[in-house]
Amino acid sequence: MKENSGEEAVVKEPKSKAPKDGAGKGGGSEVALPRLGFLGMLRWAWRQLTSMRTALFLLLMLAVAAVPGSLFPQRPSSPAEVTQYLSDNPVSGPIMDWFKLFDVYSSPWFAAIYLLLFTSLVGCVLPRAKIHWKAMRSAPPRTPKRLSRLAEYGTVEIPAGSGIDAETAVKDAAEVLKARRYRVDVRDLDTDRPSVGAEVGFLKEVGNLIFHTAMIGVLAAIAFSGLFGYSGQRVLVEGDTFVNTLTGYDTFTPGANFGEDKLSPYSVQLDRLVVKYDRSTEAHYGQPLDFNATLSVKDKPGAEAETKTLKVNEPVAVGGTNVYLVGNGYAPVVTIKDGEGKVAFQGPVITIPTDGAYTSLMVIKVPDAKPEQLGFVGFFLPTALVDEKGVAFGSDPDPFNPQLNLNAYTGDLGLDSGVPRNVYTLDTSKLTEINSRNVDAGGIVLAPGNSYTLPDGNGSISFDGIKRFAALDIRHDPGQVYVLVFALLALAGLMASLFMSRRRVWVRTGNHPDGRTMVEFGLLARGEDHRLAAEYTAVNKALHAKWLVPFDPPGQNGEQALSTTDNSAQATATSGAAAASKDQ
């Protein structure tokens, strides 16, 4: 420091390098941190990815990412609904399609979350399993110096003349703890203060590891099904047969590793579909009670047909696939003749039910009609009633009064352009309407057995009868059994981790100068364990029984309650226990 004629003293500090030990923290000096480097960055990223917090976050993200799959129609299962959604939403639809919201489960972002979760779980489980394996093979922790500081603490006084010294007592305590399934380690037998350390509850962490390993197994099994499985849909009318070939499906979704040679050549014929409705209660009258489909199944070409029953949630297993009943409806049988008198269409027509009374939308396309193509749009009513305005409506799902209500059109149906068309819709914007309530000819109303002659020499249509159809979902899921096994393992592991407790017990013994053997013991739980007090009571009672010492119920702090008839003797025992627990 240098003074200059009353001027303010100035101290100039030399520039110093950043202290190695972090001195000067908060004093303005900069600390030069080592560069992380590329490998260091990878290690840091791996630790972040394999942390339990990240795994839980990814699991939550996977659940959230699956939500759009239930909110929006998915292209693999409902391509027609996706097409209709895009048509109804010309602005937002293409944007949603770009984000793969109609193909959620095959989208890149869903696969990325799935793979990151799988990697995170593997990175979490393997190190924890290694650490737990070492812990199971190591001895219980060393005996604490002051057992009285543990959560549960007690003492036992073995009277003089019983022939049980400190070494014998500690071996007896080890046997008691072994009988209670503790893993024990007797130590310090060559001293005057031998002890035993015991530990139980390793299955708690084993259950936790099994749970996380099983979750990895579930993810792997689902991925296995996605690679080697397939699914498809087929609408089958009574009397029709489905053959398990690619051309036999209405829609087909293969796995990433699918090959056509993996299709088992079986066949399924729908003999009859019976739907039972509630007819006994007024509140639920007309509601369906049971769906029962009778199938004739052949495992391979030339095999004998086997009759099987298909119900909702009761699939039929055949050829490595499960056949599910997912829908049903009516298929009116019609015959359409064109203007030249030739049969242009004949057979059942699939309808789409829209309500509980099975009011069903119906579209018929007749591209082979001459001289012009014919199209029909309308609805089928199983039980038709007419209101005061003359409008027919459905009143019951059973076919008590079946009726067809159709509008007829002529013109180019657009089926010859090569552009795929939805079989359940008809674009009437470029067609000529020849039958409806808006024209002089009126609409077409038919009962079973009736026919109608179309105006202007365009032919005729007849309503020949009614059949039912069943919508079948056919799935080959090779990982299904593995998913079940791993799910049960996960449940078992979760129960073990929740209901088992990790506990430690230490027992120390010592010889009192007056010939008594003093025993003290303490219990400690790893984590919260509301059953630790009950375990203390059980161990205390077992030790007293081993040495034939009278047992008194424990007091509030784990110590024996003072006897009102022998306070002085109990005080002597307590002082002896304190002497036995004195540090060496």
Rosetta blueprint (number, residue, H / E / L):
1 M L
2 K L
3 E L
4 N L
5 S L
6 G L
7 E L
8 E L
9 A L
10 V L
11 V L
12 K L
13 E L
14 P L
15 K L
16 S L
17 K L
18 A L
19 P L
20 K L
21 D L
22 G L
23 A L
24 G L
25 K L
26 G L
27 G L
28 G L
29 S L
30 E L
31 V L
32 A L
33 L L
34 P L
35 R L
36 L L
37 G H
38 F H
39 L H
40 G H
41 M H
42 L H
43 R H
44 W H
45 A H
46 W H
47 R H
48 Q H
49 L H
50 T L
51 S L
52 M H
53 R H
54 T H
55 A H
56 L H
57 F H
58 L H
59 L H
60 L H
61 M H
62 L H
63 A H
64 V H
65 A H
66 A L
67 V L
68 P H
69 G H
70 S H
71 L H
72 F L
73 P L
74 Q L
75 R L
76 P L
77 S L
78 S L
79 P H
80 A H
81 E H
82 V H
83 T H
84 Q H
85 Y H
86 L H
87 S H
88 D H
89 N L
90 P L
91 V L
92 S H
93 G H
94 P H
95 I H
96 M H
97 D H
98 W H
99 F L
100 K L
101 L L
102 F L
103 D L
104 V H
105 Y H
106 S H
107 S L
108 P H
109 W H
110 F H
111 A H
112 A H
113 I H
114 Y H
115 L H
116 L H
117 L H
118 F H
119 T H
120 S H
121 L H
122 V H
123 G H
124 C H
125 V H
126 L H
127 P H
128 R H
129 A H
130 K H
131 I H
132 H H
133 W H
134 K H
135 A H
136 M H
137 R H
138 S L
139 A L
140 P L
141 P L
142 R L
143 T L
144 P L
145 K L
146 R L
147 L H
148 S H
149 R H
150 L L
151 A L
152 E E
153 Y E
154 G E
155 T E
156 V E
157 E E
158 I E
159 P L
160 A L
161 G L
162 S L
163 G L
164 I L
165 D L
166 A H
167 E H
168 T H
169 A H
170 V H
171 K H
172 D H
173 A H
174 A H
175 E H
176 V H
177 L H
178 K H
179 A H
180 R L
181 R L
182 Y L
183 R E
184 V E
185 D E
186 V E
187 R E
188 D L
189 L L
190 D L
191 T L
192 D L
193 R L
194 P L
195 S E
196 V E
197 G E
198 A E
199 E E
200 V E
201 G L
202 F H
203 L H
204 K H
205 E H
206 V H
207 G H
208 N H
209 L H
210 I H
211 F H
212 H H
213 T H
214 A H
215 M H
216 I H
217 G H
218 V H
219 L H
220 A H
221 A H
222 I H
223 A H
224 F H
225 S H
226 G H
227 L H
228 F H
229 G L
230 Y E
231 S E
232 G E
233 Q E
234 R E
235 V E
236 L E
237 V E
238 E L
239 G L
240 D L
241 T E
242 F E
243 V E
244 N L
245 T L
246 L H
247 T H
248 G H
249 Y L
250 D L
251 T E
252 F E
253 T E
254 P E
255 G L
256 A L
257 N L
258 F L
259 G L
260 E H
261 D H
262 K H
263 L L
264 S L
265 P L
266 Y L
267 S E
268 V E
269 Q E
270 L E
271 D E
272 R E
273 L E
274 V E
275 V E
276 K E
277 Y E
278 D L
279 R L
280 S L
281 T L
282 E L
283 A L
284 H L
285 Y L
286 G L
287 Q L
288 P E
289 L E
290 D E
291 F E
292 N E
293 A E
294 T E
295 L E
296 S E
297 V E
298 K E
299 D L
300 K L
301 P L
302 G L
303 A L
304 E L
305 A L
306 E E
307 T E
308 K E
309 T E
310 L E
311 K E
312 V L
313 N L
314 E E
315 P L
316 V E
317 A E
318 V E
319 G L
320 G L
321 T E
322 N E
323 V E
324 Y E
325 L E
326 V E
327 G E
328 N E
329 G E
330 Y E
331 A E
332 P E
333 V E
334 V E
335 T E
336 I E
337 K E
338 D L
339 G L
340 E L
341 G L
342 K L
343 V E
344 A E
345 F E
346 Q E
347 G E
348 P E
349 V L
350 I L
351 T L
352 I E
353 P E
354 T L
355 D L
356 G L
357 A L
358 Y L
359 T L
360 S E
361 L E
362 M E
363 V E
364 I E
365 K E
366 V E
367 P L
368 D L
369 A L
370 K L
371 P L
372 E L
373 Q L
374 L E
375 G E
376 F E
377 V E
378 G E
379 F E
380 F E
381 L E
382 P L
383 T E
384 A E
385 L E
386 V E
387 D L
388 E L
389 K L
390 G L
391 V L
392 A E
393 F E
394 G E
395 S L
396 D L
397 P L
398 D L
399 P L
400 F L
401 N E
402 P L
403 Q E
404 L E
405 N E
406 L E
407 N E
408 A E
409 Y E
410 T E
411 G L
412 D L
413 L L
414 G L
415 L L
416 D L
417 S L
418 G L
419 V L
420 P L
421 R L
422 N L
423 V L
424 Y L
425 T L
426 L L
427 D L
428 T L
429 S L
430 K L
431 L L
432 T E
433 E E
434 I E
435 N E
436 S L
437 R L
438 N L
439 V L
440 D L
441 A L
442 G L
443 G L
444 I E
445 V E
446 L E
447 A L
448 P L
449 G L
450 N L
451 S E
452 Y E
453 T E
454 L L
455 P H
456 D H
457 G H
458 N L
459 G L
460 S E
461 I E
462 S E
463 F E
464 D E
465 G E
466 I E
467 K E
468 R E
469 F E
470 A E
471 A E
472 L E
473 D E
474 I E
475 R E
476 H E
477 D L
478 P L
479 G L
480 Q H
481 V H
482 Y H
483 V H
484 L H
485 V H
486 F H
487 A H
488 L H
489 L H
490 A H
491 L H
492 A H
493 G H
494 L H
495 M H
496 A H
497 S H
498 L H
499 F H
500 M L
501 S L
502 R L
503 R E
504 R E
505 V E
506 W E
507 V E
508 R E
509 T E
510 G E
511 N E
512 H L
513 P L
514 D L
515 G L
516 R L
517 T E
518 M E
519 V E
520 E E
521 F E
522 G E
523 L E
524 L E
525 A E
526 R L
527 G L
528 E L
529 D L
530 H L
531 R L
532 L H
533 A H
534 A H
535 E H
536 Y H
537 T H
538 A H
539 V H
540 N H
541 K H
542 A H
543 L H
544 H H
545 A H
546 K H
547 W L
548 L L
549 V L
550 P L
551 F L
552 D L
553 P L
554 P E
555 G L
556 Q L
557 N L
558 G L
559 E L
560 Q E
561 A L
562 L L
563 S L
564 T L
565 T L
566 D L
567 N H
568 S H
569 A H
570 Q H
571 A H
572 T H
573 A H
574 T H
575 S H
576 G H
577 A H
578 A H
579 A H
580 A H
581 S L
582 K L
583 D L
584 Q L
